[in-house]
Amino acid sequence: MITTYNRSDALLAVLAGLSMQTDRNFEVIVADDGSSEVHQQVIFDSSVARSLSIAHVWHPDVGFTASRIRNRGVAASHGKYIIFLDGDCVPEVDFIARHRSLAEAGYFVNGSRVLLSKAMTVRVVTGLEQVWGRSWLYWVSNRLFGHASKLGGLLRLPDSTSRVEKSFSWKGIRSCNMAVWRSDFELVDGFDESFVGWGHEDADFVLRLHNSGVMRKNGYYATEVFHLWHKEAARDQESLNACTVEERSKTDITQAALGYAQLRVNDEVVVTRLR
């Protein structure tokens, strides 16, 4: 489940990484939060997109509504296990395989990321460089020159109880790299669409999973993605969203105020299947 908005060059890099996976038993849902026709057409015309099993799910641009488009993306999917990925987070070749190895009933997996520099990002999105399947020397060099924030993408640690967070914590919650069983997603009624604007809809989702008895398993040193540089999104709504989660954290809330299962009238979602 890849969330995107008007950044088709980055999305193509993500899709290219997915096309190189060692585990190819997956479908791809592009959850498009209102990209223009130009950016949509780039994806429709892409050979790498057509090499994958893709459903492009789009709705009109009404601002930052990641919760809504993720919910609509899930509705168009078929899988029992969902990996959420942002459209600027390029996966390593074993990304799917590693997520599959960490999947366990009663848990969701919270992944992590390696931040790339602006200069390196330009090389990636223009096709001059690829970041998956590279050597230790490549990443050590880029770390030394400030093009990668850490070397965590190189390490692969096995599953263990040390990955489990037994209490709710805001720290490190990343919906740009998160996996959950579909049954658990439906149990908490998905993402809460009352969260609009940037920020913390993922923390609310995790809080409600925790309150429902679904525990967090950290995917660090296994499922890192390479996060392409971008300017920070407008965060006008962040403080209000954070306050909402803070208040909810004092309760045993499990259900979204405006969730996945809501009755939808005149829903302007367009689903295009590329293969």
N, C-alpha and C positions, 0 to 999 in steps of 0.2 A: 504494500500500500504506500505509494509515493505521493506525497503532497507537493504541489507545485503552483507557482504563479508567475507568469511572464518571465520565465528564465529558461527558455528552451535549450540554450547552449549547455547550461549546467545539467539539465535533465537528460540530455543525450549522453553526457559523460556517465551519469548514474546508470542509465540503461545499458551502456557499453560494458560497465562493470558487471551488471547482472547477466549479460550475454556470455560472460566468461566464467560463470560459476561452475565449480566442480559438481555441485548438486543442481540439476536442472529440473527437478520435479516441483515446479511452482508456477503460479500464474502471477501476472503483474497488473495491478490496478493503479492507474494514474489518477489521483484525486486532485482535479484542477479547480482551484479556487477563483475561477473567473478570468483566466488568461485571454488575451486578445486573439482574434482569428489568425493573425500572423504567427504567433507562437504555437497555436494549436496545429496549424498547417505544417510547421517544421517537423513536428512529431509524426503527424500522419504520413508525411513523405519520407520519413527516415527508414533506411534499410535495417538499421539495428533495432528499431522499434518493431518492425515487421518480422524480425527473426525471433521475437518473443511472443508469448501468448498474452496480449495486452487488451484491457478494457479501459478506455479513456472516459472518465466521468467528470462532467463539467457542469457548472451552474453560473449564472450571471455574476459579475463583479459587484458586490455590495459591501466591499471592505474586507478586513481580515476575519474570515469565518472558517478557520481551520477545523473546528469541531464539527460544523455542519457538513463540510465536504468529506471529512473522514467517515462520518456516519453514512453518507450516501455511497461512498466507495465500498464500505463493508457490505451494504445492501446489494451491490452489483457483483460481489465476490462469491466464490464457491467453497473456499478452503475452511478446514476446521481449526487452523492455526494461522494467525495474522501477524506479520512483521510490519510495523510502521517505520517508514523511512522518509526523510525529507528529500526534496528534489535537488538539493545541493550537497548530498552526502554520498560519496562514491564508495561502493563496497569492495572489499578485498575478495579474491576469487573463492575463498572458503566461507564467505559471510553466511550464506544459507545453510551450509553444512554445519557450521558452528552453532548457529541458532537452533538448528534441529537437535544437535547433541545436548543442548541445555534445556530443551523443552521438557517439562515435567508437570503432571497433573497437580493442580493446587497452587501453581506458581506462574507469575509473569516474569519476563526477562527485561531488565533495564540496561540497555547498551550504553556505550560511550563513543567518543569521537577524537580524532586527531585534527586539530585546526591547521589549515594550510595558509600560507602567506598570499597576499594579493598577486605578487609576481608569479608565483607557482600556479595559482588559480587561472591566471590568464593563459599560461602555457597549456593547461589541461583543457580548458573549454574551447581553445582554438585548435585542438587536436595535435599540438606540438609535443605533448608529453602524456603518458599514461601513468597512473599511480598504483594500479593493481599488479600483483605478481612481480614486485621489485625486490631487490636483494637487500641484505643488511647494510652493505656499503652505501647503497643509494640513500637509504633513510638516515643513516648516521651522518652522511654528508649534508643532507637537507636540514637535519636538526642543527648541525653546527653552524650552518649559514642562515638559520632563522626562518626557514621555509616550512618547518613542521613543529608543532607545539610540544610533541613528546614522541617517544619511541614505542608507545604501548601497542601500536599496530603490528609490531614485529613479534610480540610474545604470544604464546598460546598456553594457557594454564587449564588444567582439567576441571571438570565440575566438582564441587565440594560444598560442604556445609558453610564454609567461610564466605560463600557468595550470598548467603541469605540475610536479608534485613528483617528482623523480627518486629520492628516498630516502624511506624510511618515517619519518613524523613523527607524533607524537601530536597536535600542535597543530591545533586547529580541526576535528577529526573530528566530524561531525554526522550520526548516523543519522536524526535528525529531518528531514533534507533531503539525501538521497543517492540516486544513480541508478547502476544497474549492469546490464550485459547478463545475461540469464537464463543464458546459456551459461557466463559467468564465475562467476555465483552457484553454479551446479551444479559447476563445476570445483573450487571450494574447499569444497564440501559445505555451503554456506549458513552461517548463524549457528551458533555453538557453544552448544548448550543446556545444557552443563555450567556456563555462566555464569548464576547466579541472583542476585537482588538487583540493586540499581541499579549501573550503571557498567561501562564499558569493553568490553562485548561488541562494540561497534562498532569499537573500536581493534583487537581481535583479528581481526575480519572483514577490516579493511583490511590488517593485517599479512599475513594469509594470501593476500590478493589480490596484494599487493606481491611476496611470495615466489614467487607463481605467474607473475609477469611482467606482471600487469595494473597499469598505472600510474594514479596519481591525477591528476585534473584538477580544479582548484578552480573552483567556480561563483560566486564572489563577483562582485558588480556585474552579475549576470545573473539569478540564481535565488533571491534572498533571499525568505524567508518572514517573516510577522509573528507572532512568538512571544508568545502570550497569557501573562500573568502567572499563576503558581501558587506555592504553598508548595513548598519543596524536598522531594523524596522522601527517605525514609529511606535512609541511605547506609552501613548497617552492613556490607554486603558489599564496599564499594568498595575497601578496602585489599587484600583478598584477590584480587579481580578484577584490580586494578592489578598486583599481584605476579605473577600468572599471565601477564599480557601482557608484563611486563618480562622474565620468564624465557624466554618464547617468542620474544621479539625477538632473542635470542642464537642462535636456531636457524633452520633453513630450513623450518619447519613450513608446510604448505599445507592440511592437512585438519583439519576440526573433530573434536574428541574425541567429541562426541555431536551429529551434524549432521542435515542435511536429509534424507539418503537412508537414515537408520536404519530398521530394521524396527520398526513400531509395532504393538503388541498392545493391544487394548482402549482405543484412542485415543478420548477423549470429546469430540472436536471436532464442533461442530454448524455446518453451512454453510446459510445462508438467503439465497437470491437474491431481491432486491427487485424485479427487473424482468427 
